[in-house]
């Protein structure tokens, strides 16, 4: 990286640019240094055109943009002209990112050498497998509980796993592929793991509706922050931005979230991006 001012490693997720208020916030996102990188941890939007617009805008401003998909990017909305489903939709988004110069889980991992570096930036795409459910229950029992409660993720209707038979089968395939990729990295360099879903279950303990946790990750990643020597973990999905630590490793939830949530909790959309490095002291 060039320049005399040290860059920052910034992160954001859950931009949901279909909302005009969120789109306006994204239009104002800018680096402070020409060396700033931006990690985008999923849920940019649902429509391919919106995703391409937002990532293209950010790629034109930041030195490097790294994206990993959330569940919303993988939806196939009935009004989206792009009718691709499942794996084909994901691969289509990867090709768009490559045209824009945005790094994805399918590209070689980049190494950040600024504040906190060197660290390997590893965007992950592992989905979920319904294992964040109550103890001693089956997937079927947990889903039935959610349906009885009226708390059912829209993924059940709009996130198609084609060609896999189920979302959890797609998750298992992604786990195997991601473990292979992570094993090939330089083990001497710490990582920043970037995933839309939390890698550990504990962040879901504060959900208002515990039924939703089963759509929030997989127990198979519970030790990845230790196994892959994470200096930090970046995630979104929960719309509960905060910093926590597990086994001494810093986890940053970096969601912008929906306008109604920011109004409810008095959150400042102008501070949508969160620094990963240099780390800011907890408020």
Number of C-alpha atoms within 10 A of each C-alpha: 12 9 9 9 11 16 23 24 24 22 26 29 31 26 25 26 24 15 12 11 13 19 16 12 16 23 12 11 16 16 19 12 16 19 20 21 24 25 28 34 30 29 27 31 24 20 21 22 12 17 23 17 14 18 21 18 16 23 20 14 18 19 17 20 24 25 28 27 27 26 22 21 23 27 27 23 19 10 8 13 11 14 13 18 20 19 16 15 20 16 14 15 19 21 14 17 21 14 11 18 16 23 24 23 21 17 14 13 18 14 16 21 14 18 15 16 17 14 23 23 23 28 28 26 24 29 25 28 22 22 21 23 23 14 8 7 11 13 15 10 13 21 19 14 14 18 13 10 11 10 14 18 17 12 16 11 11 17 19 21 21 15 12 14 10 12 21 18 16 21 22 17 14 17 20 11 15 19 15 11 17 19 11 9 16 11 12 10 16 20 26 25 24 29 29 31 27 25 26 20 19 12 18 20 10 11 13 9 12 15 23 20 24 23 23 26 26 26 15 16 18 15 14 16 23 14 11 18 18 21 21 23 25 28 30 29 26 21 18 18 20 14 15 15 11 13 8 11 15 19 26 24 27 31 29 31 25 18 15 9 13 14 11 8 8 9 15 10 18 11 11 23 22 24 17 25 17 15 15 9 6 7 4
